[in-house]
């Protein structure tokens, strides 16, 4: 009986000690949370002071703007979250990106009949700059990407597709999966791809390759050349337009495509 009593007492002491450790741990966690909140609040205040001091440079310099956005992201602050509030009033960046979004939509709509709603980020950037004029505030490709992410919230079909070392911007609500993305990457160098090239490069069955290409044709994102030598070629307008512009000289560009 005594031995059992000693065992029960030891268990009770152990549970009491565990409860105290847990309580102490909760207190320490709460203290750390309070300290972290203070540090974040101080950082946010310093960030606002920094923004006030450098607002002109943030507005005018695209690279400086990227660095500022990264600083904001470290503490969960999104200057683009709303067109109202401190950041919009202080920097005007909220309005800047929404206005840029409108310009992006206009460019994509104007070129949709030509590229099917798929355009390289580089070409979109150039078209937006051309439309803004020389005296307008400069924008970078990073600005374009951030504005497109805002458009995605509207469910407007806009999206960004990584292709090799660059990006394609999708402006139509076409359903593209990983197979489509891989094929786009394969077509990047030449602007077109064939069923045979997909089979040999990706080790796919013929039906899988044809299914992906037929979907791109159906969505208007690809053109089929049946007169090509060898296998029919599936051309991606968004890709071959940029490749063609890189290959011709300034003098040839005025003559138009052959």
HUGIFEN-V509296 format. One record per residue. SS is DSSP state (2 for helix, 1 for strand, 0 for the rest). BURIAL is # if it has 24 or more other ideal C-beta (glycine too) atoms within 12 Angstrom, else .. Layout:
ss->{SS/SS}
burial->{BURIAL/BURIAL}
This chain:
ss->{0/2/2/2/2/2/2/2/2/2/2/2/2/2/2/2/2/2/2/2/2/2/2/2/2/2/2/2/2/2/2/2/2/2/2/2/2/2/2/2/2/2/2/2/2/2/2/2/2/2/2/2/2/0/2/2/2/2/2/2/0/2/2/2/2/2/2/2/2/2/2/2/2/0/0/0/0/0/0/0/0/0/0/0/0/2/2/2/2/2/2/0/2/2/2/2/2/2/2/2/2/2/2/2/2/2/2/2/2/2/2/2/2/2/2/0/0/1/1/1/2/2/2/2/2/2/2/2/2/2/2/2/0/0/0/0/0/0/0/0/2/2/2/2/2/2/2/2/2/2/2/2/2/0/0/0/0/0/1/1/1/1/1/0/0/1/1/1/1/1/0/0/0/0/0/0/0/2/2/2/2/2/2/2/2/2/0/0/0/0/0/1/1/0/2/2/2/2/2/2/2/2/0/0/0/2/2/2/2/2/2/2/2/2/2/2/2/2/0/0/0/0/1/1/1/0/0/0/0/0/0/0/1/1/1/0/2/2/2/2/2/2/2/2/2/2/2/0/0/2/2/2/2/0/0/0/0/0}
burial->{././././././././././././././././././././././././././././././././././././././././././././././#/#/././#/./././#/././#/#/././#/./#/#/././#/#/./#/#/././././#/./#/#/./././././#/#/././#/#/#/#/#/#/#/#/#/#/#/#/./#/#/#/./#/#/././#/#/././#/#/#/#/#/#/#/#/#/#/#/./#/#/#/././#/././././#/#/#/#/#/#/#/#/#/#/#/#/#/#/#/././././././#/#/#/#/./#/././#/#/#/#/#/#/#/./#/./#/././#/#/#/#/#/#/#/#/#/#/././#/#/#/#/#/./#/#/././././././././././#/#/./#/#/././#/#/./#/#/#/#/#/#/./././././././#/#/#/#/#/#/#/#/#/#/#/#/././././././././././././././.}
